[in-house]
């Protein structure tokens, strides 16, 4: 590993190692659910209960890094909506939803941890006009601020949302507003004015292209056999390298699950589906994949010595299912500002009946070698226009196979 950092092109690289880390996370040991009957809120731990060892040039130069580790819970859009309904009373919540929301808020209040709507804001902004975004986001952001301002012990002990004066004053001063409702409006406006990063939208479009290709490969070669699963896996890998010029670890791993018939509701497109419904389902899954990427994005070495271990909060069954599929083994950054290159681990036991241990081990080693070779080159994926042309072609092919 030291040879990597001695290379001029990699001297600013950072490698976060989770799989072999001897350090337990100070927060969670595994994914878990908070539930009442059929209502649940899940917290997905993609770090397998670990916090990472960080390797960089300083590590091999024997320079000590004192980490300041903190926790963030990243709320999916549905959870933001539930919290807004709970706080504002606008919209319906059944009794079980109220109980599970209460238990979730007791959990975060007892930890006094950060929980935020960054993903909801990104998704809503990308799907809306600026005016629509401000209209639909303001009330929800006000509700999040009200929860951030509440007296945690008062809520835990008496189930009452009572605001702490100094917290309200802090946000009113920050957003130059007279109350928390207006703070929510100001927050939405500020986000709309300052959010110029198209990287999230680009990666979502790349994911969508991958999912379209995945489904087309499965439709063309539906036979369930070890030989056919591996053949389809390498065909999908070829698409990533030759057509997109990028390796997307989650999509590559998801393809193996999908071709092995283990992806469940996460990729649920069938040949007899309405094509528009199939496209909507795949685009929704592409956004889910972006949500699952947020933890490695927030790990960025730009923030060191602060280390943000973040966890996804969702009530979506398909997202909770995929939380059992992948763990982050390693995350590599070519430099402090480069995107994350994760290496993910399989749930090996799931494949026992369809792929031999030898073949699965070979696929795993091949994937790791491929990821490492790509980070040293760090090629740029194809242009946005080329992605759009490719998607149009893949959607056309899908239309021939769906209704």
N, C-alpha and C positions, 0 to 999 in steps of 0.2 A: 504493500500500500504506500510505503514511503516513496517509491519510485514515481507514483502518480504526482505527489506534491513537489517533487524535485524537477518535474517538467515545467518549463516556462509557461506553457499554456494552462497549466493546472495549479500554479503556485497559490492562487487565491481560492481554490476549491474547498468545499466543506462536505464531509460525509457524516450523516447522522445514522448510527447503527442501533437498531432496536432489537433485532432478532437475537443477537448474542450478548446484549447489554445485561450486566448483572444487577442493574439498578431498577428497582420497582418504581412505578409512577407514584407520586405522592397523592394522587387523586383517585383513580379507579383501577381495579384489577382486571376488569372485563366489562363487556357490554351487559346492560341489564334493562329491565322494563319496570315502569311504575304502572300498575293496572287496577282497574275496577271493572269486573265482569268482562265485557267485550271491548272496553275502551282502554287504550294503553298509550303511554308516552315512553319511547325508548331512547336510551343514550348509548350511542355506538362508539365503542373504544376500538379504533383501528391500530392502536399501539400495543395490543396484547398485554396490557397491564404494565408496560415498561416506560421508562424515560430513556433517551438515547445517550450513547457515548458519542461525543463529537470529535471527529478526526479532521485536522487541518494542519497546515505547515507549523503553526505554533505548537501543536500537540507534540510533533516530532522534534521540535526545538526545545522541548521540556518546559514550555511556558504554561503556567497554570491558568485555567479559565474558571472563574467563580460564577456559576450560573444563578440567575434569579428566575426561578421557575414559577409560572402562574398558569391559571386555568381559564379557558373560555368555552362556553357552550354556544354552539352555532345553531340557531333556530331555523328550521325549515319554514316555508311560507305558511303551511297549514297550522303550525304551532303558533306563529305570530297571530294568525286569525283567531285561534282559540283563546289566546291570552287577551286579545282585544275584546272579544265577546264577554269574557269573564270579568274584565275590569269595567267596561262601559255599560254592560247590560244590553248592548245593541246586537240583535241576532239571537238565535236560539241555541241553548246548550242543555242537553239532557242531564239528568241527575248524575249518571256515571261519568260524563265528561267533566262536570263541575268537580266531582270528587277527585278524579285523577289530576285535574289541573291544580286543585288545592294541594295535593300531595307533592306535585312537582315543585310548586312555589315554596312549600315548606322545605323541600330538599335543597333548592338553590339558596334559600334564606339562611338555612343552617350552615351552609358552606361559605356564604357571603362571596359567591363567585360571580364573574362576569357572564351574562347571557345576552346575546345581541342579535339584531335582525339583519346583519350585513348581507346574508344570502338573499333574504326576502327583498331587500332594497335593490340588489343587483338584478334579480330575476324580474321584478316588477318594472324597473326602469327600462330593461331591454325589451319588454313586451308592450310598453305603453308609450303614448305621446307624453311630452313633458307635463302638459296640463292634466292629463288623466292620472299620471303618476302622482302628482302633488295631491290631487283630489282623493285618490284611494289610499295613499300612504300616511297622510297627516294624522288621521285619527288613530291609526295603529301605532304610530311612533309616539303619540301622546300617551297611549296606554302603557307602552314599554317604559317611558320615562316615569310614569306614576308608580309602576312597580319598582323601578330603581330608586325612587324616593321614599318608599314605604319603610316604616320601622319594622325590621325583620322580627324582632322578638315579640312585638305586639301582634304581628300577624300569626306567628307560630303559636302563641299562647291563647289568643282570643279570636283568631280568624277575622281580624279587622285590618283594612288597609288604611293606615294612618301615616300621613306624610311627615318626614323629618324636615323641619324648617330650613336647616342649613343646606340640605340637598336640593330643595325646591329653589332656594336662592341661587345655588350654584348653577343650575340649568337655566334659570331665568336670566342670569348674568351672561352665561355662555351664549345663549341664543337671542339676547337682547329682547326679551319678551316679558309680558306682564303675568303670565300664568303658564301652566304646563300644556294646556290645549294649544296655545299660540306657540309654545316651544316646539310642539310636534310639527306645526306648519312650517316654522323656520328651519327645522331639521330637514324636512322634505325638500324645501327650496334650496337649501345649502347643498344637499346631495345632488340634486338635479343640475345645479350650476357647476359643480366641481367634478362630477363623475364623467371623465373623458376616456377612461380606460376601456378599450375594446377587446382586451385580451380574453376576458371571460366569455364574451360573445363568440370570439373566434374559436376558442377551445370547445365551446358547446356545438358549434357548427361542425367542427372536426369529429366530435363524438357522434353527432347525428349521421354524418357520412359513414362512419364506422358501423353503426348499428344497421343502417340500410344494407351495407355490404354483407354484414354478418347474416342477416335474414335471407338475402338472395343466395348466399352460399348454402345455407341450410335447406332452402327450398329446392335447389338444384341437386343436392346430394343428401337426401333425407335418411338414408340407411343408417341404422344404429349399430356400428361395429367399431372396435378399437382402431382398425386400419383406417376407416372412413373418418373418424373423429380427428385423428392425427393429420390426415390429409387435408381436412377442412381448416384445421388450426394453421398449418403452414401456408395454405392458400390465403388466409386472412392476414397472416404476417407479411406475405408478399405484397398485399394491397397496401398495408401501412408503409412499407419501405419504398415501393416503386411508385405508388399513386399519390400518397400523401407526403412522403419523405419525412415521416416522423414515427417514432415508436410511442404509443400510448399504453402504459402498463395496465391500466384498469380495463381498457377495451380488449387488450390481448388476453388477459386473464378471464374476462367475462366471456370471450368467445369460446374458450375451452369449456366453461360451465354450460354455455348455451348449446354447443354442439353435443355435449354429453347429456343434455336434457335435464340440467340441474338449475337453470336460471329462473324457473318458476314464473312468477308474475312480472319479473323485471324486464324480460323480453318476451312478450306474450302474443306476438303477431302470428296469425294463422293464415294459410292460403285463402280461406273463404271470407276473410275480413274485408270490409269496405276500405278501399285504398286510403281515403282521407282519414278514416279512423286509425288505420295502421300508422300513417305518418304522424298523427297527433300523439299516439302512444309512444313512438320512438323518440320524438322530440322531447316529450316529458321525461323519458328515461335519460336523454342526453343532459337535461338540466339536473337530474338526480346524480349523475356522474360528476358534474361540476361541484355539487354540494359535497360529495365525498372527497373531493380534492382540496377543499378549504383547509383541512388540518395541515397538509404539507406546505400549502401556500403561506400559512401563518407561521410556520417554522422558519421562514426565511432567515438566513444568517445576517441579513441587514440589521436585525433587531438585537443581535448578541451584544452583551451577555444576558439579555432577557430571552427566555425560552418559553414560548407559548404552546402548551399542550392543549389542543382544542378537540372537542368532541361534538358529534352531530346529534341534535335532538329532533326526533321525528315521531309521528304517529302513523306514517305510511308503512303498510305491511311489507311492500316490496323492498323498501329501503332497509327495514329491520332484518329482512331475510338476507340481503346482500351483506349486511354487517357480519354475518357468520361465514361469508365466503372468503374475504380477504383480510389479511393483516399486513401492515407496512413493515417490511423487513429492514429496508435501508432507503434513505433519501439522499440523493446526491445533488449538489449545486456546483456548477463549474466555477462560478464566482459569486460574490455576495448579491449580485443583482440578477443572476440568471434564473430561469424557471426551474422548478423542482423536477428531478428525474427519480421517481420512486421505483423500488423493486418490491413486489408484493409476494407474499407466500400463499400457497394453496392450502385449502382444507383437504389434506391428503386422503383421509378416511372416506370422504365422499366419493372418491373416484375408484375405490377398491374393486368394484364390480365391473367397471367399464374399461379401465386402463391399468396395465400392469405397473407395479412399483418401479420396475426398471425403466419403462418408457416415460413414466411421470417424472422420474428423477432426471432423465435425459432432457425432457422438455423444460424443466425448472432450471437446470444448468445452462441450457441453450439461451433461455430468456435472460438470465443474469449476465452472460457473456455479451449478448446483444446489447443490453442496456448500457453496460460499461463501455463498449466500443462506440456507442452512439454519443455518450456524454463527452468523450474526448474529442469528437468531431463537431458536436453540437450543430448539426445542419439545420437550416431554416426550412420549415414546412412550406408547402406550395402556397401561392398567393391567395388572398381572399376571393378574388375573381375566379381563380381556378377551382377553388373549393365549391363555389356556387355552381359552376358549370358541371362539376363532378356530381354534386347532389342532384341537379336537374336530371342528369342521365340515369342515376341510380333510382330516383323516384319514378322515372319513365319505365324502367325495367320492373320495378315493383308493381306498377299499374297493370302490367301484362299478367302478373301472377295472382293479384288480388281481384276482387270483384269490381 
